Amino acid sequence: MHRLRAIPAVTLPTLLASVLALLSSQEAAGQARRIRPEHDIRSYEVVLQLPGMDRVTVRKDLPYKTAAGRNLKMDIYSPATGGGKSAPRSALVFINGVGDPPDGDLRSWGAYRSWARLAAASDWVAVNFQARTGEANAGDVRDALLHLARRGRDYGIDSASLAIWACSANVGAALPFLAEDSPVRLKAAVLYYGGDEPSHLRADLPVLLVRAGRDNAQTNERLERMFQAALGVNARWELINAPLAHHAFDILDDTQESRDIIRQTLDFLSNRLAPNPQGSLPAKSGPAVGPPAAARTAAAHLFGREWELAETAYGTWLTEHPDDSDAWLLQGTAQLEMKKFDEARASLESALRLDSEVPGANVMLGRLEVDQRQYLKAVPYLQKAIQLAPQDSEAHFQLGKAYLFSQRPEESAASLEEAVRISPWNGYAWNFLGMASMALKRYSRAAESFQHVLVYVPNDPNINYNLACAQALTGEKDQAFASLQRAVAGGYKDRQNMTTDPDLSSLRGDPRFQEILKRLE
């Protein structure tokens, strides 16, 4: 029988956006409450500041595409010294490969705004653009780059001198433009702390890859496989390893290591893009702007999944800021990840005493009850969170889990469908939606859901086995056998279950089933 199992599908959006959702989801619901700026990661700016960043010219909301009745727009950052049609410049395009969240778009985040200003202060044009989530994203990214390649001079851009910058989950959306058959011919690319499966890489394209040594193991494994694939075709890739850096170090780690890497990135681009009229980069840089160092350090530990260090850092912060409900929530999050349930409950309840309408505190208290198998107790917390913030995908996900474990599959599926609609990158939610769909005998939807999970863990034996069950029940025998073979290759070993599982009964008369069983002997 198919097995219920949560899988480690960690990407930038699940790592970054899930924490952001704890703090920001009340804004998506139109609430007056604002996040304390010390903890609003969306406002954090790059830790290297160059002269001239404050004098950059910004042209906002320039349409590049119309889709589904909506104008998708971009922002153009140009050097203060001019530009325009008479002086086209190289351009650095920041890839939006995850799409914009429901409560805004990535153009407004401090990281993207400050990186664009940094590029413009380095004498290039910089571009940030809107993009949709899910399957529409690839087309939006392609069309934004094609628009710049065809009409660059309208914006003061040399269309023959385009480079891209992509981080974390955005790297996957950038890879098609590093291939031989890319629709846009780039001059260079920069990839930060992310990896995916490349194909048909251009051997002549200069690419700078930056690895954060304190990133999670799964992300770095993907990054390292991607780099080895580039070396396998003798591509012009360079790797910078930052041993002490966290994921998103360029905004979280206010250290000399971070600033040095950002400068090396700018030097890499300067040496490969068309010469610009103003010459070399500014020699001096200023201090990082934004949150106090203690808050930035605590956030770095939280995003780095260094839970003990995060708990300690937020505890230190709270001794001086005991009225900070956001810090109580974030400390409780770290404690919950360490399964320190009593401490987490105390922290989260402290957050609610200070502000009874913090959606994230209700979400995490609901998750705490789910983790302790108190599913009926979890439901009111999660329903309250959704009432406060209907677009909080984590609340819908946890409520879906609570309903599934309470033998309420119809309600579970409804909640999980909403979770994946809001956050289509959430492999955990897709996995549970697959299980709920199996319970409801919606086998086609179950198969589709498990296939979404396999994007993140293609060799997982249990997910492949569950997919085989769903495919067998829909009559897709060839696909079911292919999934069973991947399950066994990935380490599936339960021969007894495979021989008795009623989900696979349609396959047992086929010689291929016996061949697979032989591999389990």
N, C-alpha and C positions, 0 to 999 in steps of 0.2 A: 504494500500500500504506500501511497505517496506519504512523504514525511514532512512535518512542520519543522522548519529550521530557519533561524535568522542568519543572514550571511553578511560578511564584512564588505559591503559595497560602499567604500568611502571615496568621495570625489570632492572637488572644491565646493560645489554647492551644498553637499551634505555636511561637510566639515565647517564651511564658512556660514552658509545661509541658515543652517539649523540653529547655530548660536545666535546669529543676528535676529532670527525670528523670535527668540526668547525675549529680546529687548524691544524689537521694532514693530511687532505685529499689531500692537494697539494703534500705531499710526496708520496702518493699512485700513483699520476699521474706522478711521476718521476721528479718533479720540483726541482730546486736547493734550493729554499727557505726552511729554517728550522725554526721550532718553537723556540721561545726564551725558554731557558731551565727553566726559572722560571715558565712557564705555561705548560710545557710538562708533563702532569700527568703520562704518561707512564714511565717517568724517576724517579718519586718519589720513594724513598726507605722507608722501614719500619722505624718507629720513634725510635725503640729501637736498639741500636748497642751494640754488645757484643765483648769482646776481642776474637781474632782468626778469625773473619769473613773475614778478608783480607788474611788469610793464607789457606783458604779452597781449596781443590783440585776439579777442575771441568773437567769432561769428557763430551764433547759436541757431539751432533749429532749421538747418538747411535741408530740404527734402532730397532724398536720393532714390526713393522708390515708393510706389503706392501698392499696397497689398490689402486685400479684403476691406476696401473702402477706407484704409487708414494710411496717412503719410508717415513713412519711417524717415527719421531725421538724423542729421549728424551735426557735430560741432567742430569747427575748424579753428585751430590755434596757430597763430602766425607770429614770427619774431617782431619785436617792437620796432626794428629798423625798417620794416616795410614788407615787401613781397608784392603779390599781385601779378597780373598778367605779364607785366614787363620784366619781372624777375622771378621766374618759376624756381622753386626750391624742391629739394628732396623732401619726402614725406614719410612719417612714421605713423602707421595705422594700428590702433589698439584693438585687438580682435575680441569681439563680444560673442563668444562661442557658447554661452550658456543661456543667453536671452535675458530680458529684463524682468525683474520681479514684479509682482502685482502692484506694489506700492511705489513704483518709480522706475528709473532705469539707471544702468551702470554709469552713464555719463555724469550723473550727479555725485557719484561717490568720490571721496577725497583722493583715493588712490589714482583713479583715472584722470581726474582734473589736474592733480599735481604732476603726474607723469607727463601729461600733455604739455603743461607749462614748462617742465624740465626740458622736454624735447624742443619746444619753441625757443627757450633761452639758449639752447645749443645750436640754434640757427637753422632748424628745419621747420617744416609745417607738421603739425600733429592732428590726428583725426580720431574722434570718438563717435560711435554711431549706435543708434537703437537697433535692436534685433528681437525677434520673437523667440519663444522657447520651443522645445520639442522638435518635431520633424521640419517645421518651417525655418528653423535657425540656419541650416546649411545654405539654403537659398538666399537668405538675407545677407549672410556674410559674403557669399559669392557676389551678390549684386552690388553691395557697398564697394567692394574692391574693383569690380568692373566699371562702376560709375566713375571712380577716381582715375582708373586707367584710361578711360575714354574722354573724360571731361576735366581732367586735372587742372588744365590751364585756367579754367573758370575760377579756380580757388587759389591760384598762385602756386600750383604744384607741377613739378616736372614728372609727368606720368611715366617716364622711362626710369625713374629713380624712386621706386616705392619699396619700403621695408615694413615688416609687421613685427609686433610685440604681442606675445600671448603668455598667459600664466595658468597654471593648474589645469582645471578641466577645459579651459579655452584652448589648450594645446591640441586637443583632438580636432577641433574645428580649424586650426591653422594648418595641420599636416597636408591636406589636399593641395595647398598652395606651395608646398615644398616639393611637389612631385613633378615629374617630367611633363605630364599632361595638364599642368595647372592652367586655368583660364587666364591667369595674370602672371606675367613674368616679373618676379621680384628681384631686387638687388641684394637683399639680406633679410635675415629673420633672427629674432631673439625669443627664446623659450625659457620661462622661469618655472621651476618646481612643479613639473607636470610631465606626463608621458602617455603615449598611446601607441597603437600599432601602425607604423608607417608602411607605405608601399610605393615602389617606383620613384624613389627619391632622386632629385637632381643632384648629381655628384658635384656640379660646379657652383652650387649656391652656398654662400657663406652663412653658417648658422651658429649662433652662440647659445649653448644650453647651460643653465645654472641649476645645480643640485643643492638643496638645503639639507645639510647633514642631520638635522634634528626633525626632519619631516617624518611622517609615518612610513612604516616599512613597505606597505603596499604601493604607495605613490612612488617611492624610490626604486622599487623593483621594476615598475613599468617604465620609469625614466631610463633606467640602466639598460633594459632590453631595447628600448628605442635607440639609445646611443650605439649599442652594439650593432643594430641593424644598419645604422648610418656608416659605421666603420666597415661593415661587410661589403658595402658598395664603394668604399674609399671616398666617401663624401667629405666636403670641406666643413666638417663640424668641429667646434671647439667646446670643451667642457670646463666649466669653473665649478669646483667643489667648495662649498662653504661649510666647513665642519660644524660650526657653532650656530648656524642659521636655522630659524624656524620656517615653516610654511608661511608665506606672506612676509618674509623678513624685511622686504623693502619698505613696509609701513609699520611693522611691529618691533623690529630690532633696531633700536637707536644706538648702533655700535659702529666702530671703525670698520669692522669687517663688512657690514652692510653698505656703508658709504663707499668703500673701496670697490665693491662689486658693481654698484650702480655706475661709478665712474668708469670702470672697465667696460661696462655695457655701452656707455656713451662713446668711449674711444673706439670700440669695435664698430659701431655704426658710423662714426665720423670717418673712419678709414675706408669704408666700403660704399658709402653713398656718394653721389655727385658732389664735387667741391662746392661749398657755399661761399657767398661773397664776403662774409665777415670773418672767415678764418677759423682759428682753433677755439676750443672750448674755454670758458672762463676758468682761471686757475684757482680762485678762492671759492669756498662754499660756506654757507651759514649753518647755524644749528637747526635741528629739526623743529618744526612748529607743531602745535596741537596739544595733545593731552599731557599731563604730568608724567614724568618718567615711571613712577610707581604704577600708574594705571596702564601704561603701555606695556610694561614688563608683565603685569598680571595677565593682560590679554594675550601676550605672546605665549605664555605657559598654557593658557586655556586652549588656544588654537593649535598649539603643539601637542595637545593631549597629554601634557605633563601634569597630571591631575594633582599630585601631592604638592608640587611647586605652586600650582595655581591656587590650591586651597590656602597655602601659607601666605601667598602674595595678597590674596583678597582679605585674608584675616588681618594682615598688617594694615591694609588700607582701611578696613572697617574700624580699627581702633581709633583712627582719626576722623572717620566719616561714618559714625554709627547710624546716621539717618539715610544712608544711601541704599535704597531698596534694590537698585540694579546690581550693586555689589553683593548684597545678600543672595540674590538670585544666582549670580555667577558662581559664588562660593558653593551654594547648594548644588549647582550643576556638577562641579568638580567632585564634591563629596558623593553624589549619587553615582557618578561613573566609577568611583572606588568602592561602591556598595556599602558606604558608611551611612546606612539608612537613617539612624536616629539623628546624626549630625545634619544630614541633608534636610530632614523634615524640619528641624529647628531653624535652619537657615532660611528655608523657603517660607515657613510660617512668619519669620521675622520680616521678610519682604512684603508679605500680605498685610501684616499689622501696620506697616508704614504706608502702604498703598494697596487697598483691597482690590483694585482693578488692574493688576499687572497680569496680563495673559500668560506670560512665560512662567510665573510662579505656579499658576494653576496647571499649566501643561506638565511641569516637572513633578508636582505633587501627584498628578494623575499617573505619570510614568512610574513614579516610586511605587504606587499601589499596584500597577501592572507587574513591575519587577518582583514584588512580593506576593504575587498571585492573589491579590485582593481586588478582583476585577469589578465587583459591584461598587466598592468604595472609589474606584478610579473614575467611574463614569460621571459623577456630578462635577468633579474638578475639570474634566475634559470638556464637558458640555458648557461649563461656565467660560472656559477659555475660548471656545468657538463663538459663544455669544458675544464676547468682547472683541474677538478678532476672527471673523469668518474666513479670512485667507491664511490662517496659521496652519500650514500643512502638517507640522509635527503634531498638533492637537488632533487633527483628523486621523493621522496615522496611529497614534496611541489609542484613540477611541476605537478604531477598527480592530486593533489587537485585543482590546478588552472585550469587545463584542464576540470576536472569534473564539477566544478562550472560554467565553460564557455560553457557547453553543448557540449563538445568535448570528448565523452566517449572512442572512439578508441585510441586517443592519451593519454588519462588519463590511460587507462588500460595498455598501453605499458610502461609508466613511472612507474606505481605502480608495475608492474611485475618485473621491474628492481630493484625497492626499496626492495621488499621482497626477491629477489634473493641475494642481497648483505647483507641484514639484516633480516633473516627469523624470528627473534624474535620480529619484530616491529608490535605490535598489531594494532596500528593506521593505518599503511599502508595496512594490511590485510583487515581492515574494509572498507577502501575506495576502495580497489580492488574489494571487494564484491559488493559494490554499482555500480562501473563502469561495472562489469560483468553483473549485473542485467539489466542495461541500454542497454547493447549489446545483451541481451537474451542468455548469456552464463551461463545458470542456474547451471550447474554442477560445473563450476569454482567458481561461487558465493557461492554456498553451502560450497565448500572446504575452501574458504577464510573466511567465517564467523565462521567455525569450528576452524580455527587458532586463531581467536579473543577469542573464548570461553575458550581457554586454560588459558587465563589471567582473564577473568571475566565470569565464568561459569554460573552465575545466572542473568546476565544482561537481563532484559526483552526485550529491543529493539533488541539486537543482536539475541536472541533466536527467536523473531518474524520474523526478516528478514531471518534467516535460515529456518524457517518454510515455508516462501514464496518461497524460492529457491527450497526447497525439494518438495513442492506441484507442482511446475512447471516442475520438472523432473519426476513426477509420483511416488515419494517415500512417499506414504501416511502415512505409519506407522511412519516413521522418522519425517514427518511433524507434526503429532499429538503429538509426544513426545516433539518436540521443542515448539509447542504451549503451551503444559502443563507447560513446564519450564518457558515460558514467563509469563504466568498467575501467576504461583507460585512466580516468581520474582517480580511481581508488575505491570504487564501490565494491563491496565484498559480501553482501548479505545474499547468498545463493538461496537460502530457504525462503526468504521474503519474495525473491524474484519468481520462484517456482510456484508460489501459492497466491500471489497478489491477484485479486480478481480484476484489477484495472488492466492487467496485461493478458487476460484470457484470450483475446483475439489474436495474439502473436504466437501462442504456444504450438500451434500446428505447423508453423513455418520452420524449415531447416535452419534458418538464421538464428532462431532462438536457442536451439541446441548448441550451435557454435559459440554463442555468447556464454552459455552455461559452462561449457568446457573451460573457458578462460577463468572461471571462478573456482574450479576444482583445486 
